[in-house]
């Protein structure tokens, strides 16, 4: 195994997952209360404080890495005579990958004998994290980079993700809906149901109230889930534990065979979705 496996913290998982599997992790930055942090899969991140600050009115933003950041992550590995396999979040959701491409072009000129393989999960958060975990298991078993990419190319199309956002103000801030839609949506208790399609966020529908949002997601799970418990079902929430637990229980009540993991949404994703978000991620039929 000559390549070193990389991922980034927009592909959500626990830091213990990354450490157990021996991944190299690229930390993605976020800023709140004018202080920049680098997300570390929850190892030293105060998730509760982050969401409490957001609920109190603090504006959280994210930013791209620069070219030098990628050089700092990748060059020491290439200098050791090793190749790189980087499985990353959707390139359609961030400008950071333009900087990465510049860095890789520089490194290929400097280390022409080395190989840098990048794979786009076309997803983010746990939907990317599940792909990364399975890919790293395969990589660690001795599979070639080409074999890992072949597996992922098929596997990424089998990931289903459904989530709702509790408040429309964060989507408005990100320019995804207009001001009037946000105002009236909040007044009417409208909950947009979103998914990730072809690497981008997409609104599927809107429902009125949390109960209907949960019922919609549970029905989707019931219709689509592949009862292959090699792969976990993830139920996530962003500072919305009670509703996340309720969603998890409703999913268990479908009676399907599963290994369910309750999980939190980290601050980089949470900066865009906002507190109160909840959703489910699973491998479909």
Protein Blocks (a to p, Z undefined) as FASTA:
>chain_A
ZZdcdddfklgcdfklmmmnopacddddddeehiacddeehmmpcfklmmmmmmnopacd
dddddfklmmmmmmmmmmnopacddddddfklccklmmmmmmmmmmmmmmmmbccdddde
hiahjllmmmmmmmmmmmmnopafklmmmmmmmmmmmpccddddfbfklmmmnopacfkl
mmmmmmnopacddddeehiacdfbdcedjklmmmmmmmmmmmmoccbfkbccddddehil
kmmmmmmmmmmmnopacddddddddfklmmmnoghiacdddddZZ
